């Protein structure tokens, strides 16, 4: 599955690069008075607005741009669905309550030696000599 996710990611990055290259080509062939250089219509993928502003000279790059943006979104959604499905298919790790056993860690104090009822000294505060934590 990870190989398939890698291939989908590679295709998504490739289509993103193609879309950016075509967006730059659209801006280059568009009339300077239309101010497409801010990339605001390109970023929101307003294809009709871009087509109206860029004119007929940008018809071919605009078609490639539309297809690349749509392919990028499809690959992005496909990768998202596939990765979530892969995560749901992996077996869950066993929890601590699944199999009770003795703890052989020397740092763990057994309950019979832990004196939880005794007061422990903590930093003194004005008006209180002992505090329980």
DSSP file (Angstrom, degrees, kcal/mol; ACC not computed):
  #  RESIDUE AA STRUCTURE BP1 BP2  ACC     N-H-->O    O-->H-N    N-H-->O    O-->H-N    TCO  KAPPA ALPHA  PHI   PSI    X-CA   Y-CA   Z-CA
    1    1 A X     >        0   0    0      0, 0.0     4,-2.6     0, 0.0     5,-0.2   0.000 360.0 360.0 360.0 -35.9    0.0    0.0    0.0
    2    2 A X  H  >  +     0   0    0      1,-0.2     4,-2.1     2,-0.2     5,-0.1   0.854 360.0  52.6 -66.4 -31.8    2.8    2.4    0.8
    3    3 A X  H  > S+     0   0    0      2,-0.2     4,-2.3     1,-0.2    -1,-0.2   0.921 110.0  48.4 -66.7 -42.5    4.2    2.0   -2.8
    4    4 A X  H  > S+     0   0    0      1,-0.2     4,-2.5     2,-0.2    -2,-0.2   0.902 111.1  50.0 -64.1 -40.9    0.7    2.8   -4.2
    5    5 A X  H  X S+     0   0    0     -4,-2.6     4,-2.4     1,-0.2    -1,-0.2   0.882 110.0  51.7 -63.8 -37.5    0.5    5.9   -1.9
    6    6 A X  H  X S+     0   0    0     -4,-2.1     4,-2.3     2,-0.2    -2,-0.2   0.898 110.0  48.2 -64.6 -40.6    3.9    7.0   -3.1
    7    7 A X  H  X S+     0   0    0     -4,-2.3     4,-2.5     2,-0.2    -2,-0.2   0.910 111.9  49.3 -66.5 -42.2    2.9    6.7   -6.7
    8    8 A X  H  X S+     0   0    0     -4,-2.5     4,-2.4     2,-0.2    -2,-0.2   0.908 111.7  49.2 -63.4 -41.2   -0.3    8.6   -6.1
    9    9 A X  H  X S+     0   0    0     -4,-2.4     4,-2.6     2,-0.2    -2,-0.2   0.901 109.8  51.9 -63.4 -40.9    1.7   11.3   -4.3
   10   10 A X  H  X S+     0   0    0     -4,-2.3     4,-2.4     1,-0.2    -2,-0.2   0.923 111.2  46.6 -62.0 -44.9    4.2   11.4   -7.2
   11   11 A X  H  X S+     0   0    0     -4,-2.5     4,-2.7     2,-0.2     5,-0.2   0.889 111.4  52.3 -64.8 -38.5    1.3   11.9   -9.7
   12   12 A X  H  X S+     0   0    0     -4,-2.4     4,-2.0     2,-0.2    -2,-0.2   0.925 111.5  45.8 -63.5 -43.6   -0.3   14.6   -7.5
   13   13 A X  H  X S+     0   0    0     -4,-2.6     4,-2.3     2,-0.2    -2,-0.2   0.906 112.4  52.2 -65.1 -40.8    3.0   16.5   -7.3
   14   14 A X  H  X S+     0   0    0     -4,-2.4     4,-2.3     1,-0.2    -2,-0.2   0.927 110.7  46.1 -61.6 -45.8    3.5   16.1  -11.1
   15   15 A X  H  X S+     0   0    0     -4,-2.7     4,-2.3     1,-0.2    -1,-0.2   0.841 110.7  54.1 -68.3 -31.2    0.0   17.5  -11.9
   16   16 A X  H  X S+     0   0    0     -4,-2.0     4,-2.3    -5,-0.2    -1,-0.2   0.913 108.9  48.4 -65.5 -42.2    0.6   20.3   -9.4
   17   17 A X  H  X S+     0   0    0     -4,-2.3     4,-2.5     2,-0.2    -2,-0.2   0.909 111.8  49.6 -63.8 -41.9    3.8   21.2  -11.2
   18   18 A X  H  X S+     0   0    0     -4,-2.3     4,-2.4     1,-0.2    -2,-0.2   0.913 110.6  50.5 -62.9 -42.0    2.0   21.1  -14.6
   19   19 A X  H  X S+     0   0    0     -4,-2.3     4,-2.2     2,-0.2    -2,-0.2   0.908 111.2  47.9 -63.5 -41.6   -0.8   23.3  -13.3
   20   20 A X  H  X S+     0   0    0     -4,-2.3     4,-2.2     2,-0.2    -1,-0.2   0.915 111.4  50.5 -66.2 -41.9    1.7   25.9  -12.0
   21   21 A X  H  X S+     0   0    0     -4,-2.5     4,-1.9     1,-0.2    -2,-0.2   0.908 112.6  46.4 -62.5 -40.9    3.6   25.9  -15.3
   22   22 A X  H  X S+     0   0    0     -4,-2.4     4,-2.4     2,-0.2    -1,-0.2   0.844 108.9  55.4 -71.4 -33.0    0.4   26.4  -17.2
   23   23 A X  H  X S+     0   0    0     -4,-2.2     4,-2.2     2,-0.2    -2,-0.2   0.909 108.7  47.9 -63.9 -40.8   -0.7   29.2  -14.8
   24   24 A X  H  X S+     0   0    0     -4,-2.2     4,-1.9     2,-0.2    -2,-0.2   0.895 111.2  51.0 -64.9 -39.5    2.6   31.0  -15.5
   25   25 A X  H  X S+     0   0    0     -4,-1.9     4,-1.9     2,-0.2    -2,-0.2   0.884 109.1  51.2 -65.1 -38.1    2.0   30.5  -19.3
   26   26 A X  H  X S+     0   0    0     -4,-2.4     4,-1.5     1,-0.2    -2,-0.2   0.918 109.9  49.3 -64.0 -43.4   -1.6   31.9  -18.9
   27   27 A X  H  < S+     0   0    0     -4,-2.2    -1,-0.2     1,-0.2    -2,-0.2   0.871 109.9  52.5 -64.8 -36.3   -0.2   35.0  -17.1
   28   28 A X  H  < S+     0   0    0     -4,-1.9    -1,-0.2     1,-0.2    -2,-0.2   0.888 114.7  39.4 -68.1 -39.1    2.4   35.5  -19.8
   29   29 A X  H  < S+     0   0    0     -4,-1.9    -1,-0.2    -5,-0.1    -2,-0.2   0.633  96.6  96.3 -88.5 -12.6    0.0   35.4  -22.8
   30   30 A X  S  < S-     0   0    0     -4,-1.5    24,-0.1    -5,-0.2    25,-0.1  -0.426  90.0 -93.5 -73.1 150.5   -2.8   37.4  -21.0
   31   31 A X    >   -     0   0    0     22,-0.5     3,-1.3    23,-0.3     5,-0.3  -0.343  30.1-125.2 -61.8 146.1   -3.0   41.1  -21.7
   32   32 A X  G >  S+     0   0    0      1,-0.3     3,-0.9     2,-0.2     5,-0.1   0.760 105.9  65.1 -66.9 -24.0   -1.1   43.2  -19.1
   33   33 A X  G 3  S+     0   0    0      1,-0.2    -1,-0.3     2,-0.1    -2,-0.1   0.667  89.2  67.4 -73.7 -15.2   -4.2   45.2  -18.3
   34   34 A X  G <  S-     0   0    0     -3,-1.3    -1,-0.2    19,-0.1    -2,-0.2   0.658  91.7-143.7 -81.9 -15.3   -6.1   42.2  -16.9
   35   35 A X    X   +     0   0    0     -3,-0.9     3,-0.6    -4,-0.3    -3,-0.1   0.917  43.0 152.9  55.2  52.6   -3.7   41.9  -13.9
   36   36 A X  G >   +     0   0    0     -5,-0.3     3,-1.9     1,-0.2     6,-0.2   0.518  50.4  91.6 -83.1  -5.5   -3.7   38.1  -13.7
   37   37 A X  G 3  S+     0   0    0      1,-0.3    -1,-0.2    -5,-0.1    -2,-0.1   0.696  71.3  68.1 -65.4 -18.7   -0.2   38.3  -12.1
   38   38 A X  G <  S-     0   0    0     -3,-0.6    -1,-0.3     1,-0.1    -2,-0.1   0.655  94.5-143.3 -75.2 -12.5   -1.7   38.4   -8.6
   39   39 A X    <>  +     0   0    0     -3,-1.9     4,-2.6     1,-0.1     5,-0.2   0.597  60.2 129.0  62.6  13.1   -2.8   34.7   -9.2
   40   40 A X  H  > S+     0   0    0      2,-0.2     4,-1.5     1,-0.2     5,-0.1   0.958  75.8  39.9 -66.2 -48.4   -6.0   35.4   -7.2
   41   41 A X  H  4>S+     0   0    0      1,-0.2     5,-2.0     2,-0.2     4,-0.4   0.873 116.9  52.4 -66.3 -31.5   -8.4   34.0   -9.9
   42   42 A X  H >45S+     0   0    0     -6,-0.2     3,-0.6     1,-0.2    -2,-0.2   0.889 107.6  51.1 -68.6 -37.5   -5.8   31.2  -10.6
   43   43 A X  H 3<5S+     0   0    0     -4,-2.6    -1,-0.2     1,-0.2    -2,-0.2   0.819 112.9  44.4 -69.5 -30.8   -5.7   30.3   -6.9
   44   44 A X  T 3<5S-     0   0    0     -4,-1.5    -1,-0.2    -5,-0.2    -2,-0.2   0.433 107.6-127.0 -93.0   0.8   -9.5   30.0   -6.6
   45   45 A X  T < 5 +     0   0    0     -3,-0.6     2,-1.4    -4,-0.4    -3,-0.2   0.899  43.9 167.6  55.9  46.7   -9.8   28.1   -9.9
   46   46 A X     >< +     0   0    0     -5,-2.0     4,-2.2     1,-0.2    -1,-0.2  -0.702   7.1 177.7 -88.9  85.9  -12.3   30.5  -11.4
   47   47 A X  H  > S+     0   0    0     -2,-1.4     4,-2.5     1,-0.2    -1,-0.2   0.869  73.2  49.0 -65.4 -40.6  -11.9   29.1  -14.9
   48   48 A X  H  > S+     0   0    0      2,-0.2     4,-2.3     1,-0.2    -1,-0.2   0.902 112.1  49.3 -67.8 -39.2  -14.6   31.2  -16.6
   49   49 A X  H  > S+     0   0    0      2,-0.2     4,-2.1     1,-0.2    -2,-0.2   0.901 112.6  47.8 -65.6 -40.2  -13.2   34.4  -15.1
   50   50 A X  H  X S+     0   0    0     -4,-2.2     4,-3.1     2,-0.2     5,-0.3   0.909 111.3  51.0 -65.6 -41.7   -9.7   33.4  -16.2
   51   51 A X  H  X S+     0   0    0     -4,-2.5     4,-1.5     1,-0.2    -2,-0.2   0.888 111.3  48.0 -64.1 -39.0  -10.9   32.6  -19.7
   52   52 A X  H  < S+     0   0    0     -4,-2.3    -1,-0.2     1,-0.2    -2,-0.2   0.886 118.4  39.9 -68.5 -38.7  -12.6   36.0  -20.0
   53   53 A X  H  < S+     0   0    0     -4,-2.1   -22,-0.5    -5,-0.2    -2,-0.2   0.874 115.7  48.4 -79.4 -37.7   -9.6   37.9  -18.8
   54   54 A X  H  < S-     0   0    0     -4,-3.1     3,-0.4    -5,-0.2   -23,-0.3   0.821  96.5-151.0 -77.7 -30.2   -6.9   36.0  -20.6
   55   55 A X    ><  -     0   0    0     -4,-1.5     3,-1.1    -5,-0.3    -1,-0.1  -0.260  40.4 -49.9  88.3-178.2   -8.5   36.0  -24.0
   56   56 A X  G >  S+     0   0    0      1,-0.2     3,-1.4     2,-0.2     4,-0.3   0.696 124.8  71.3 -70.9 -18.1   -8.3   33.5  -26.8
   57   57 A X  G 3  S+     0   0    0     -3,-0.4     3,-0.3     1,-0.3     4,-0.3   0.777  98.9  49.1 -68.1 -23.9   -4.5   33.4  -26.8
   58   58 A X  G <> S+     0   0    0     -3,-1.1     4,-1.9     1,-0.2    -1,-0.3   0.138  78.5 106.9-101.3  20.1   -4.6   31.5  -23.5
   59   59 A X  H <> S+     0   0    0     -3,-1.4     4,-1.9     2,-0.2    -1,-0.2   0.927  80.4  44.7 -67.0 -44.8   -7.1   28.8  -24.6
   60   60 A X  H  > S+     0   0    0     -4,-0.3     4,-2.1    -3,-0.3     5,-0.2   0.953 116.3  44.1 -69.0 -48.8   -4.6   26.0  -24.9
   61   61 A X  H  > S+     0   0    0     -4,-0.3     4,-2.5     1,-0.2    -1,-0.2   0.867 112.8  54.7 -62.3 -31.7   -2.7   26.6  -21.6
   62   62 A X  H  X S+     0   0    0     -4,-1.9     4,-2.6     2,-0.2    -1,-0.2   0.888 106.7  49.7 -68.0 -37.7   -6.1   27.2  -19.9
   63   63 A X  H  X S+     0   0    0     -4,-1.9     4,-2.2     2,-0.2    -2,-0.2   0.926 113.8  45.1 -64.8 -44.6   -7.4   23.8  -21.0
   64   64 A X  H  X S+     0   0    0     -4,-2.1     4,-2.5     1,-0.2    -2,-0.2   0.893 112.3  53.1 -65.6 -38.2   -4.2   22.1  -19.8
   65   65 A X  H  X S+     0   0    0     -4,-2.5     4,-2.5    -5,-0.2     5,-0.2   0.921 108.3  49.8 -62.2 -45.2   -4.4   24.1  -16.5
   66   66 A X  H  X S+     0   0    0     -4,-2.6     4,-2.5     1,-0.2     5,-0.2   0.939 113.3  45.8 -58.9 -48.1   -8.1   23.0  -15.9
   67   67 A X  H  X S+     0   0    0     -4,-2.2     4,-2.6     1,-0.2    -1,-0.2   0.895 112.8  49.9 -64.5 -39.5   -7.2   19.3  -16.5
   68   68 A X  H  X S+     0   0    0     -4,-2.5     4,-2.4     2,-0.2    -1,-0.2   0.897 111.7  48.1 -67.2 -39.6   -4.1   19.5  -14.3
   69   69 A X  H  X S+     0   0    0     -4,-2.5     4,-2.3     2,-0.2    -2,-0.2   0.929 113.8  46.5 -66.3 -44.1   -6.0   21.1  -11.4
   70   70 A X  H  X S+     0   0    0     -4,-2.5     4,-2.4    -5,-0.2    -2,-0.2   0.914 113.3  49.1 -64.9 -41.8   -8.8   18.6  -11.6
   71   71 A X  H  X S+     0   0    0     -4,-2.6     4,-2.8    -5,-0.2     5,-0.2   0.893 109.6  53.0 -63.9 -38.7   -6.3   15.7  -11.8
   72   72 A X  H  X S+     0   0    0     -4,-2.4     4,-2.5     2,-0.2    -2,-0.2   0.928 110.5  46.5 -61.9 -44.4   -4.5   17.1   -8.8
   73   73 A X  H  X S+     0   0    0     -4,-2.3     4,-2.6     2,-0.2     5,-0.2   0.905 112.7  50.1 -65.3 -40.4   -7.6   17.3   -6.8
   74   74 A X  H  X S+     0   0    0     -4,-2.4     4,-2.7     2,-0.2    -2,-0.2   0.937 112.9  45.8 -63.6 -45.7   -8.6   13.7   -7.8
   75   75 A X  H  X S+     0   0    0     -4,-2.8     4,-2.5     2,-0.2    -2,-0.2   0.880 112.3  52.1 -64.9 -36.7   -5.1   12.4   -6.9
   76   76 A X  H  X S+     0   0    0     -4,-2.5     4,-2.0    -5,-0.2    -2,-0.2   0.932 113.2  43.2 -64.5 -45.4   -5.2   14.3   -3.6
   77   77 A X  H  X S+     0   0    0     -4,-2.6     4,-2.8     2,-0.2     5,-0.2   0.893 113.2  52.3 -67.3 -39.5   -8.6   12.8   -2.7
   78   78 A X  H  X S+     0   0    0     -4,-2.7     4,-2.6    -5,-0.2     5,-0.2   0.921 110.8  47.6 -62.3 -43.2   -7.6    9.4   -3.8
   79   79 A X  H  X S+     0   0    0     -4,-2.5     4,-2.5     2,-0.2     5,-0.2   0.887 111.9  50.6 -63.9 -38.7   -4.5    9.5   -1.7
   80   80 A X  H  X S+     0   0    0     -4,-2.0     4,-2.1     2,-0.2    -2,-0.2   0.936 113.5  43.9 -64.7 -46.8   -6.5   10.7    1.3
   81   81 A X  H  X S+     0   0    0     -4,-2.8     4,-2.3     1,-0.2    -2,-0.2   0.918 115.6  48.1 -64.6 -43.0   -9.1    7.9    0.9
   82   82 A X  H  X S+     0   0    0     -4,-2.6     4,-2.4    -5,-0.2    -2,-0.2   0.897 111.9  48.6 -67.1 -40.2   -6.4    5.3    0.4
   83   83 A X  H  X S+     0   0    0     -4,-2.5     4,-2.2    -5,-0.2    -1,-0.2   0.897 112.6  47.9 -68.6 -38.1   -4.3    6.4    3.3
   84   84 A X  H  X S+     0   0    0     -4,-2.1     4,-1.9    -5,-0.2    -2,-0.2   0.891 112.6  49.3 -68.7 -36.3   -7.3    6.5    5.7
   85   85 A X  H  X S+     0   0    0     -4,-2.3     4,-1.3     2,-0.2    -2,-0.2   0.901 110.7  50.9 -66.3 -39.7   -8.4    3.0    4.5
   86   86 A X  H  X S+     0   0    0     -4,-2.4     4,-1.0     1,-0.2     3,-0.2   0.903 109.8  49.6 -63.7 -41.6   -4.8    1.7    5.0
   87   87 A X  H  < S+     0   0    0     -4,-2.2     3,-0.4     1,-0.2    -1,-0.2   0.889 110.2  50.6 -65.7 -38.1   -4.8    3.1    8.5
   88   88 A X  H  < S+     0   0    0     -4,-1.9    -1,-0.2     1,-0.2    -2,-0.2   0.756 107.9  54.1 -70.8 -23.3   -8.1    1.5    9.3
   89   89 A X  H  < S+     0   0    0     -4,-1.3    -1,-0.2    -3,-0.2    -2,-0.2   0.681  85.4  96.9 -85.1 -18.2   -6.9   -1.9    8.0
   90   90 A X  S  < S-     0   0    0     -4,-1.0     2,-0.1    -3,-0.4    -3,-0.0  -0.479  85.4-107.3 -71.9 141.3   -3.8   -2.1   10.2
   91   91 A X        -     0   0    0     -2,-0.1     2,-0.2     1,-0.1    -1,-0.1  -0.417  33.9-114.2 -69.8 143.6   -4.3   -4.2   13.3
   92   92 A X        -     0   0    0     -2,-0.1    -1,-0.1     1,-0.1     3,-0.1  -0.481  32.9-106.0 -75.0 144.8   -4.5   -2.2   16.6
   93   93 A X        -     0   0    0     -2,-0.2     2,-0.2     1,-0.1    -1,-0.1  -0.399  43.1 -96.8 -68.2 150.0   -1.7   -2.7   19.1
   94   94 A X        -     0   0    0      1,-0.1    -1,-0.1    -2,-0.1     2,-0.1  -0.455  40.5-135.1 -69.3 135.7   -2.6   -4.8   22.1
   95   95 A X    >>  -     0   0    0     -2,-0.2     3,-1.0     1,-0.1     4,-0.5  -0.315  24.3-102.4 -85.0 173.7   -3.6   -2.6   25.1
   96   96 A X  T 34 S+     0   0    0      1,-0.2     3,-0.4     2,-0.2    -1,-0.1   0.804 120.3  52.6 -67.3 -29.3   -2.4   -3.2   28.6
   97   97 A X  T 34 S+     0   0    0      1,-0.2     3,-0.3     3,-0.1    -1,-0.2   0.533  89.3  80.3 -85.7  -4.7   -5.7   -4.7   29.7
   98   98 A X  T <4 S+     0   0    0     -3,-1.0     2,-0.3     1,-0.3    -1,-0.2   0.879 108.7  15.3 -70.0 -36.3   -5.7   -7.3   26.8
   99   99 A X  S  < S-     0   0    0     -4,-0.5    -1,-0.3    -3,-0.4     2,-0.2  -0.835  78.4-147.3-141.7  99.1   -3.3   -9.7   28.6
  100  100 A X        +     0   0    0     -2,-0.3     2,-0.3    -3,-0.3    -3,-0.1  -0.467  33.6 150.7 -70.2 135.0   -2.7   -9.2   32.3
  101  101 A X        -     0   0    0     -2,-0.2     2,-0.1     0, 0.0    -2,-0.0  -0.960  48.2 -78.7-154.0 167.6    0.8  -10.2   33.4
  102  102 A X        -     0   0    0     -2,-0.3     2,-0.7     1,-0.1     0, 0.0  -0.406  38.9-127.4 -71.7 146.1    3.3   -9.3   36.1
  103  103 A X        -     0   0    0     -2,-0.1    -1,-0.1     1,-0.1     5,-0.0  -0.863  20.9-172.8 -95.5 118.8    5.4   -6.1   35.7
  104  104 A X        +     0   0    0     -2,-0.7     2,-0.6     3,-0.0    -1,-0.1  -0.084  41.1 125.1-102.2  33.7    9.0   -6.9   36.0
  105  105 A X    >   -     0   0    0      1,-0.1     3,-1.5     2,-0.0    -2,-0.1  -0.834  53.3-150.5 -94.7 122.1   10.3   -3.3   36.0
  106  106 A X  T 3  S+     0   0    0     -2,-0.6    -1,-0.1     1,-0.3    -3,-0.0   0.680  93.4  65.5 -67.4 -14.7   12.4   -2.4   39.0
  107  107 A X  T 3  S+     0   0    0      2,-0.1     2,-0.5    -3,-0.0    -1,-0.3   0.679  83.3  88.0 -79.4 -15.8   11.3    1.2   38.8
  108  108 A X  S <  S-     0   0    0     -3,-1.5     2,-0.5    -5,-0.0    -5,-0.0  -0.731  73.6-143.5 -87.2 124.7    7.7    0.2   39.7
  109  109 A X        -     0   0    0     -2,-0.5     5,-0.1     1,-0.1    -2,-0.1  -0.758  21.6-119.6 -87.6 125.9    7.0    0.2   43.4
  110  110 A X    >>  -     0   0    0     -2,-0.5     3,-1.3     1,-0.1     4,-0.8  -0.258  23.1-114.0 -62.0 154.1    4.6   -2.6   44.4
  111  111 A X  T 34 S+     0   0    0      1,-0.3     3,-0.4     2,-0.2    -1,-0.1   0.798 112.7  61.6 -62.6 -29.9    1.4   -1.5   46.1
  112  112 A X  T 34 S+     0   0    0      1,-0.2    -1,-0.3     3,-0.1    -2,-0.0   0.741 109.6  41.3 -72.1 -19.8    2.4   -3.1   49.4
  113  113 A X  T <4 S+     0   0    0     -3,-1.3     2,-0.8     2,-0.0    -1,-0.2   0.519  90.8  96.5-102.4  -7.2    5.4   -0.9   49.8
  114  114 A X     <  -     0   0    0     -4,-0.8     2,-1.4    -3,-0.4     3,-0.1  -0.750  61.1-157.1 -87.6 114.0    3.9    2.4   48.6
  115  115 A X    >   +     0   0    0     -2,-0.8     3,-0.6     1,-0.2    -3,-0.1  -0.684  25.0 163.0 -92.8  85.6    2.9    4.4   51.6
  116  116 A X  T 3   +     0   0    0     -2,-1.4    -1,-0.2     1,-0.2    -2,-0.0   0.605  67.0  63.3 -81.5 -11.0    0.2    6.6   50.0
  117  117 A X  T 3  S+     0   0    0     -3,-0.1    -1,-0.2     2,-0.1     2,-0.2   0.671  82.9  94.6 -87.9 -15.6   -1.3    7.6   53.4
  118  118 A X  S <  S-     0   0    0     -3,-0.6     2,-0.3     1,-0.1    -3,-0.0  -0.473  80.4-115.9 -76.7 145.0    1.8    9.3   54.7
  119  119 A X        -     0   0    0     -2,-0.2     2,-0.4    13,-0.1    13,-0.1  -0.593  28.4-147.3 -75.7 139.7    2.2   13.1   54.3
  120  120 A X        -     0   0    0     11,-0.4    11,-0.5    -2,-0.3     2,-0.2  -0.899  17.4-114.3-110.6 139.9    5.1   14.0   52.1
  121  121 A X        +     0   0    0     -2,-0.4     2,-0.3     9,-0.1     9,-0.1  -0.516  39.7 174.0 -73.4 135.7    7.1   17.1   52.6
  122  122 A X        -     0   0    0      7,-0.3     3,-0.1    -2,-0.2     9,-0.1  -0.806  48.0 -58.2-130.4 171.7    6.9   19.7   49.9
  123  123 A X        -     0   0    0     -2,-0.3    -1,-0.1     1,-0.1     2,-0.1  -0.277  67.6-109.3 -53.6 135.3    8.2   23.2   49.5
  124  124 A X        -     0   0    0     -3,-0.0     2,-0.3     3,-0.0     5,-0.1  -0.373  30.7-161.0 -73.4 146.4    6.8   25.3   52.4
  125  125 A X  B >   -A  128   0A   0      3,-1.3     3,-2.1    -3,-0.1     2,-0.2  -0.894  38.3 -84.6-119.7 153.5    4.2   27.9   51.8
  126  126 A X  T 3  S+     0   0    0     -2,-0.3     3,-0.1     1,-0.3     0, 0.0  -0.401 116.4  12.5 -59.9 124.9    3.4   30.7   54.2
  127  127 A X  T 3  S+     0   0    0     -2,-0.2     2,-0.4     1,-0.1    -1,-0.3   0.344 114.3  81.8  92.2  -6.3    0.9   29.4   56.7
  128  128 A X  B <   -A  125   0A   0     -3,-2.1    -3,-1.3     1,-0.1     3,-0.1  -0.984  45.9-178.9-135.9 125.9    1.3   25.8   55.9
  129  129 A X  S    S+     0   0    0     -2,-0.4     2,-0.4     1,-0.2    -7,-0.3   0.868  75.5  29.1 -88.6 -40.0    4.0   23.5   57.2
  130  130 A X        -     0   0    0     -9,-0.1     2,-0.4    -6,-0.1    -1,-0.2  -0.947  65.2-171.5-123.6 143.5    3.0   20.3   55.5
  131  131 A X        -     0   0    0    -11,-0.5   -11,-0.4    -2,-0.4     2,-0.4  -0.973  15.9-139.6-129.5 145.9    1.2   19.7   52.2
  132  132 A X              0   0    0     -2,-0.4   -13,-0.1   -13,-0.1   -11,-0.1  -0.862 360.0 360.0-100.7 140.8   -0.2   16.6   50.7
  133  133 A X              0   0    0     -2,-0.4    -1,-0.1   -12,-0.0   -14,-0.1   0.385 360.0 360.0-118.1 360.0    0.3   16.1   47.0
